Amino acid sequence: MADTGGPRVVTASWSVAVALIVLVSLAHSYLGERYILIRLFKRDLPKLLGGVEFTRGTLRFAWHLTSVAWIALGAVLFAVARAEEGVRTSVGRILAVTFLIHGLVALLGSRGRHLSWIVFFAISGLVFFG
């Protein structure tokens, strides 16, 4: 079915959700590098595939890859916001549930101490109800 409407505008709630996704991604990379990875690397790490450097590289790669994946999800959300209604609804619900699960994992896994669950629940709500 061809889309006969003109260009769609991204809703304010989805724009805020995209901004929160980008902000949490940047905070994750910066704060994780500064306060977690640097301190973790001062400890004894297992030697994987021949050395500790590979272990450090793998941890750093995996840490920052999470941030990159979140930014990609934000880009998908931004792109789908301009799609047809059915696509927007389907993909929007998938992303809302994805960030709801992020929030639940952060809330339960940290017993509420890691405050990212608030941001993830906000993103989920903004997308689902927006």
Helices and strands as residue ranges (DSSP letters): H 12-31, I 32-37, H 38-40, H 52-80, H 85-110, H 116-129
